[in-house]
Amino acid sequence: MKEENFVYVKLEYEEALQSKRDILESQANLLRITQMIRRYKLLRMEELKIKEKLQKKIKELVANIKKIKTGLPALKVPQIKKKDEEREFIKKIKEKRVDEYDDSLEFQLQEIQEKLKSIGG
């Protein structure tokens, strides 16, 4: 067997106490992170279930719309007017998506600020 050489370091009482505090704080932070990860996993699973339900509802809606369209008589709309209406519709959808995205970012920023306040004080 090899002969082991140990190196000893002398710590002052305050240094040792501070080291213990740091270790305990690190452990507490790791536990908090573990809790956050578990909560995230639960929320993510919930989100996926909701998305799946939404997708089923959308498929049902599309099927119902197709049924309704087959029952209604077709309108004859000039091509020029049709294209203009489509452009306006697409433009409105894009504007709405941008607004929703901005609101989402503001909400997320607000949540982060609240979390920082709760951690800080």
C-alpha positions as CSV (number, residue, x, y, z in Angstrom):
1,M,0.0,0.0,0.0
2,K,1.0,3.5,-0.6
3,E,1.8,5.7,2.2
4,E,-0.7,8.6,2.3
5,N,0.5,12.0,3.2
6,F,-2.2,14.2,4.7
7,V,-2.1,18.0,4.5
8,Y,-3.8,19.8,7.3
9,V,-5.0,23.4,7.1
10,K,-5.8,25.3,10.2
11,L,-8.9,27.5,10.1
12,E,-9.9,30.1,12.5
13,Y,-13.2,29.6,14.3
14,E,-14.9,32.4,12.3
15,E,-13.6,31.0,9.0
16,A,-14.9,27.5,9.8
17,L,-18.2,28.9,10.9
18,Q,-18.6,30.9,7.7
19,S,-17.6,27.8,5.6
20,K,-20.4,25.8,7.4
21,R,-22.9,28.6,6.7
22,D,-21.8,28.6,3.0
23,I,-22.2,24.9,2.7
24,L,-25.6,24.9,4.4
25,E,-26.8,27.8,2.1
26,S,-25.6,25.9,-0.9
27,Q,-27.5,22.8,0.2
28,A,-30.6,24.9,0.7
29,N,-30.2,26.5,-2.7
30,L,-29.9,23.1,-4.3
31,L,-33.1,21.9,-2.6
32,R,-34.9,25.0,-3.8
33,I,-33.7,24.3,-7.4
34,T,-34.9,20.7,-7.1
35,Q,-38.3,21.9,-5.9
36,M,-38.4,24.3,-8.9
37,I,-37.5,21.6,-11.3
38,R,-40.2,19.3,-9.9
39,R,-42.8,22.1,-10.1
40,Y,-41.7,22.8,-13.7
41,K,-42.1,19.2,-14.6
42,L,-45.6,19.1,-13.2
43,L,-46.6,22.3,-14.9
44,R,-45.2,21.1,-18.2
45,M,-47.2,17.9,-18.0
46,E,-50.3,19.9,-17.2
47,E,-49.5,22.2,-20.2
48,L,-49.1,19.2,-22.5
49,K,-52.5,17.8,-21.4
50,I,-54.2,21.1,-22.0
51,K,-52.6,21.4,-25.4
52,E,-53.7,17.9,-26.3
53,K,-57.3,18.7,-25.3
54,L,-57.1,22.0,-27.3
55,Q,-55.9,20.1,-30.3
56,K,-58.8,17.7,-30.1
57,K,-61.2,20.5,-29.8
58,I,-59.7,22.3,-32.8
59,K,-60.0,19.1,-34.9
60,E,-63.6,18.8,-33.9
61,L,-64.2,22.5,-34.8
62,V,-62.5,22.0,-38.2
63,A,-64.7,19.0,-38.8
64,N,-67.8,20.9,-37.9
65,I,-66.8,23.9,-40.1
66,K,-66.3,21.5,-43.0
67,K,-69.8,20.0,-42.4
68,I,-71.3,23.5,-42.4
69,K,-69.5,24.5,-45.5
70,T,-70.8,21.5,-47.5
71,G,-74.3,22.4,-46.5
72,L,-74.1,26.0,-47.6
73,P,-74.3,27.2,-51.2
74,A,-71.0,28.5,-52.6
75,L,-70.7,32.3,-53.1
76,K,-69.2,33.7,-56.3
77,V,-66.7,36.4,-55.2
78,P,-64.5,38.2,-57.7
79,Q,-60.8,37.1,-57.4
80,I,-59.5,40.7,-56.8
81,K,-61.9,41.2,-53.8
82,K,-61.1,37.8,-52.4
83,K,-57.3,38.5,-52.4
84,D,-57.8,41.9,-50.7
85,E,-59.9,40.3,-48.0
86,E,-57.3,37.5,-47.4
87,R,-54.5,40.1,-47.1
88,E,-56.5,42.1,-44.6
89,F,-57.4,39.0,-42.6
90,I,-53.7,37.9,-42.5
91,K,-52.6,41.3,-41.5
92,K,-55.1,41.4,-38.6
93,I,-53.9,38.0,-37.4
94,K,-50.3,39.0,-37.5
95,E,-51.1,42.2,-35.5
96,K,-53.0,40.2,-32.9
97,R,-50.1,37.7,-32.5
98,V,-47.6,40.5,-31.9
99,D,-49.9,42.1,-29.3
100,E,-50.4,38.7,-27.5
101,Y,-46.6,38.1,-27.6
102,D,-45.9,41.5,-26.1
103,D,-48.4,40.9,-23.3
104,S,-46.8,37.6,-22.5
105,L,-43.3,39.1,-22.2
106,E,-44.6,41.8,-19.9
107,F,-46.3,39.2,-17.7
108,Q,-43.1,37.1,-17.6
109,L,-41.0,40.2,-16.7
110,Q,-43.5,41.1,-13.9
111,E,-43.3,37.5,-12.5
112,I,-39.5,37.6,-12.5
113,Q,-39.5,41.0,-10.8
114,E,-41.9,39.7,-8.1
115,K,-39.7,36.6,-7.6
116,L,-36.6,38.8,-7.2
117,K,-38.4,40.9,-4.6
118,S,-39.5,37.9,-2.7
119,I,-36.0,36.4,-2.7
120,G,-34.4,39.7,-1.8
121,G,-36.6,40.6,1.2
